[in-house]
Amino acid sequence: MKTTNKKMVGGLLIGLVLMSIGAIFATAQTDETTQETPMPPISFGGHHRLGPLRYNLTQEQQTEIEDLITTLREQNATNEEIQTAIQEKLDEFGVLDEQLDNEITQTEQRLQILYRQQELREQGYSWDEISTII
């Protein structure tokens, strides 16, 4: 009975690891269509506030985007045009690349934890013990 449970848990952990790796590769792949197609616009709740992205920007970058928004509004730009301009500016700043790098790093760290959990489980530790160790 314990062997069956170990196999099931091990299989689930391996599945999670493979799904995480697959997600990394799937999001990292580029081809001709993704290179020519712009990223979908970031939703700013219709108000074009930077919200959580503000934390990834310097004060100078924040000011530059806010000035861009003001200028575009004065030119009667549509919300879609403003979102596209903001998206291009964020791409220019490398903010989106940094976010992707952070997500990849977090996923790699999570994989290390999963491997360690699997290792400890194979050594016979209970899940409570593993939680304490991790």
N, C-alpha and C positions, 0 to 999 in steps of 0.2 A: 504494500500500500504506500509506504514512504517513497519507494523507488518511482512509482507512478506519479506521485505528487512532485517529486524532484524533476522528473522528465517534463511534466506539464509546465512547471514554473520556469525551468531552463528553456523550454521551447518558447514560452512567452517572452522571456528576456531576450533571447536571440532574435525573435520576431521584432521586438521593439528596437533593438540595435539596428537591424537591417532596414526597418522603416525610417529610422533617423538618418542613416547613411544615404538611403535612397532619396529622402527629402533634400538633403544637402546637394546631392548630385543633380537632382531635378531642377532645383532653383538656381544652381550655378551654371547649368548648360545654356549656351547661347547658339543661335543659328541665324540664318539670314532674316527670318521673319521677326525675331525678337530684336535684332539690331536696328531694323528700320521702323519698327512700331514703337512709338513713345510709351513710357510707363503710364498706367492709368493715373489720372490726377488724384492728388491727396485731398481728402475731404476736409474742409476747414469750417464745416457747419454753416456755410453760406456767408460767414462773416470774414473769412480769410484771416482768422487769427492763427498764429503759429502753434499754439497749444503746446503739446509735449515736445514738438520739434525744437522749440525755443531752447531747451536745455542742451541741445547738440550744437548750437550756434554761438559764435562769439557775439559780443555786443555790436560790433561793427557789421557783422553779417545780418543780425536782426534788423538793424537800422536800414541796411541796404534793401532788404526784402520789404520792410514797411514803406520805404520810399517808393519802391517799385509798385507796390499795391496802390499807394496814393496817386502816383502818376497815371497808372492804368485806369483808375476810377475817374480821374479828371478827363481822360480821353474817352470816357464812356465804353470802356472795354467790357465784354461780357464776363460772367463768372468763369466760364470755360477758358477764355483767353487769359484771365488772371491766374487761374489754377495752372495752366500750361506754363506761363511765365515763371511762376513760383517753382514749379517742378524743375524747370530748366536751371533756375538759379541754385536750387538745392543740389542738383546734379553737378553743377559747376563747382560748388563748395565741397563736394565729395561726401555730403552728409549721408546720403542713401547708401553709398559704398561702405561707410563706417558702420552704419546700422547692420548691413549684411555681414560684415566682418565680426561684429559683436555677437550676432545670432549664431554664426558658425562657431565662434569660440565657446559660447554657452552650450551649444549642442555637443561639441567635443568634450567639454567638461562633464556633461550629463552622461555621455557614453563611458567615460572613465569611471564614473560612479556606478553605472550599470554593470560594467565588467567586474568591478570590485565586489559588488553585491553578489554577482554570480559566483565569483571565486570563493567568497565567504560561505555562500550557501552550499557549494560543493564540498567545503571543508566541514559541513555539518552544523553550522551556526543557525540558530532560529532567526526569524525575521525581527523579533524584538532585539536580539543581540546585534544583528546586523545594523539596525537603526541606531543603536547606541554607538557602535563602532564608527559608522559613517558620520 
